[in-house]
Amino acid sequence: MILTFAQYNTLVATGMSATCEQVTSRTAFDSVMVRYSIAILLSNGLITAVDQRKDGTTSYRLTEFGASCIADYELHNPALKVTPSFNAEEVNA
């Protein structure tokens, strides 16, 4: 799948597990763009909805296909590579 920069950034921000709100805070995109990107990524199997948290929000996780798409994007677009801006404690919260 050919990713847009927004989709790539959303995948990287998702990490091992993240809610829509966490992805929004980890990117420079507004919540509408993040929700749109999540919908596209879900429908193409790059992320999966894994659980509902205690507060009722859904958590998303990167799939193997999604990880492969990140690697492919970074290979072909090295100047656009982003570094995740979160730590393990935040992901497990």
N, C-alpha and C positions, 0 to 999 in steps of 0.2 A: 504494500500500500504506500502511496506517496503521501507523506505528511506535510501539512502546512506548519509554519513556525509555531502557531498557537497550539496545534495538536501536539507537536513535539514537546513544547514547553509544558503542556499539561501532563503529558506522560512522565516527564522527568520529575515534575512536582508531585505526582502521585506517589512515587517511591513504592515502598512495600505496602503501604496502606494510608489512605487519606480521605477526608470528607471533602465535599465541594468547597466548603468554607476554608479549609486548610489549603487546598490547591489555590484558591483565590488569593490568600495571603502570601503564598510562595511565588506568585507570578506578578507580572505587571498588568494583568488583564482584569477587567471588571467581572462581576459574577455572571452576567449574561453570556459573555464570551466563554467563560469556563464551563458553564452549564451546556452550552452548545457543543463545545469541544468534547465534553464528557459523553454527551449523547452520541456523537459520531464515533468516538472511540469504543463505546459500549456496543454499538450496532455492528462494528467491524471486528469485534473480539480482541481488541488491544488492551482493554481493561475489563474487569468483572466487578459486579457489586458483590461484596463479600458478607456484609452483616449490617444490622442496624444497631447503632450504639444506644446507650441508655437514654440519651436525650432525643432519640428518634431520628437522628441523621444517618444517612447511608454512608458506608465506607467503601472505597474503591481500591482495587489492587491491580497492579500491572500483571499481564499474562506473559507467558513465554513468547508469544507472537509480538506483543507490545515491546518487550525487551529487544527482540530481534529488529523491530522497526526503528527503535532508538539507535541501535548500533549502525544500521544501514544509513539513517539520516546523518549521523555524525561522520560516517565515512565519506559521504558525498557532500557534506556542508561543514567542513571543519571550522570555518570562520564563525558559524552560527551556534556552535556548541555552547550549552549553558551548564553551569555547575549548580547542583541542588543547594538551596539556601536554607536547609533545615538540618537538625541533628537527630540521632536515634531516639533520644528521650522524647522529642516532640512527636515522632512517628508512633511511638508506643503509648502515648497519652490517651 
